[in-house]
Amino acid sequence: MSSDWHANRSDDEEDEYEEAFAGRSGYILTVDCAGYMFEQEDESESPFVEVLQIIEAMMRNKVVTNETDLIGVIFYNTKNNPAPESDEELQPGLVAPRQCAIYIPLGTTSVEMIRKVRGMRESNDLFGFDSKYGHSGGTSLSNVMWLCSRMFSHCGYKLRQSTIVLFTSNDKPHDSSTNEYQQALVKARDLQQKEIFVELVPMSSTFNCDHFYKEFLCTVLLEDMNDFDAPVYEQSKATLLNRLFVRSYKKRSTAHLKWHLSDDLALGVNVYTLRRSPRYPKKVRLLRSTNEVIVSKRVHVSSTFSEDGEQETSKVILPGEQRKSITIGGEKVSFKPEEVAHMKQLLPPGIRLLGFKPASVIDITNHISSCLFLYPNEGYINGSTVLFRALYEKCLEKSQVAFCLLTMRRKQPTKLVALVPQQELAHDPLGEADRQCGFRVEFIPFAGDIRKLSMLEGITTPEVTDEQTDLFKKMIKKVKFKFHPSHFEDPSSQNLYINIESLVFDVQDAELVDSTQPDCERIDSKLEPILTDMARMFGEDPEEAPKRRRNDEADTEAEPRAKGPRVVPVNDEELVEMVKQGKVTSLTVAVLKQYLQKQGARGLSGLTKSGLIDKIIEIQDD
């Protein structure tokens, strides 16, 4: 297991932490603008244009994932320092040092910021960069870090995390014998004390961090130089260009519970979610004429009607006055909300151990819900970490799983779960751990949840020859591929955000790359050598059965009935006459209910059209 068992804070600890170091993150993207950043190799784009492409991708992601985060852009190694284009970008008390320029002040990501970066990237002369900013060299890195630190302190927010992203292709900005080298290291220690992180993105494949940035970054991040992992150009670029619309949720525990091993022994644990469906932006109704937001409220009203069908009294029903009912055996049984909650909750919140079984009993059919993750909570009960680890290692050694009853919180039903010990796996392409060590919570079905399909009973298994089996072994081997969840993006969320972006930025024919679609051409090319053998062994594809029409009866030659014009009764007498004559096809449920309400009938909500007609006939007979 991980050596740092206190890495994940509990819910209460995170709340206290966020109150002290509040709320949003800040990113300042510093770009080296020396002449070598504008040199093009072959037909590829210059490093500066690539940086603008990365900055645009980061901003587009921030709009979707964390729209409250702050982003700013700084150019250094510039010849000029032009004034801000508008008064809104002018920040009092903040002056850029020599050979530095603030292109975008630190603020929340907006459409105007993205258009500004995209416009420069698509411009032939980069918005006249040579004349407006120019190029120089030898800018003191300590002055650049000082400007970034000042921008963080003048942003007007308490930042949960402050990060400086440095884009450059110069691996030796200062020689080790110069004063600028020592000043940069002094500034690095200042950034470490202020908890400002620095992330380096080398824009050259021949970038060597040992010349300068290894010592600088280790000083900022307070790391051992022997354990330093130098950033690589392609990997750093791919990470920042990641266009997955994944919202980075806070690593907060869903619940902190007691795991009762017996009546006298319990340990504290935190429950975490391993998967969460994406949250789409919330739609808001607007008034068409004024574009004002429409606020809708639902109110439950109880009304009484007179014999003539006129409303006499009306009363708003509060939540405490409402009741719920179910129909059993034709009788309605009503319950209070407290009684419904009491029936659902059999046990108080917590985990209760039932026993242990071999890990082989966990079948794939047991996965009835997404898994949870269990981790010890030392702050809840002292000694939970040691007891949790001892139990985890023994279950892992003996390949045992713990069957328990899980009650997440009050007013929730109890679930049957299996706690499966799992080891940490290798990292995915983005550097995150695929699976952490701890107990995985698998939800197990109860006896009443298991279904038996009658269609599978009494069927005969067709005989398959060894030659047919070997043929499909070849097919499986040819169509194998490496799978990882990060390779597949959600097409619905991708399509939604791409269409939103195309509307905002006036992009015509926005292209959606659906990574879930099979590569049919590649599959066909791989299976082409064995298609003839498959046709010989299994025959041609059977013809698709014709689709049946919904109104098909036993007599297939009967013509479909044509829908006649819908007749709306003028008054109640005409409606009753139509019901007596059986001409009810043109009568709607709403019309029938309206007539019955006028007659003072009750209990109409659960009746079908035929039930409403029977109710009308019954009233007429009385």
Secondary structure, DSSP 8 states (H G I E B T S, - for coil): --S-TTSS--HHHHHHHHHHS-SEEEEEEEEE-SGGGG---TTS--HHHHHHHHHHHHHHHHHHH-TT-EEEEEEES-S-----SSGGG--TT----TTEEEEEEEEE--HHHHHHHHHHHHSTTTTTHHHHT-------HHHHHHHHHHHHHTSSS-EEEEEEEEEES-S-SS-TTSHHHHHHHHHHHHHHHTTEEEEEEE-STT--GGGTHHHHHHHHHT--GGG-----HHHHHHHHT------------SEEEEEESSSS-EEEEEEEES-----------B-TTT--B-------EEEEE-TTS-EEEEEE--GGG--EEEEETTEEEEE-HHHHHHHH-SS-SEEEEEEEEEGGG--GGG--S--EEEEE-TTTSTTHHHHHHHHHHHHHHHTEEEEEEEE-STTS--EEEEEEEE----B-TTS-BSS-SEEEEEE---GGG----GGGTT-------HHHHHHHHHHHHHT-----GGG---HHHHHHHHHHHHHHTT-SS-----TTS--HHHHHHHHHHHHHHHHHHH-S---------TT--S-TTS-----------SSHHHHHHHHHHT--TT--HHHHHHHHHHTT----TT--HHHHHHHHHHHHH-
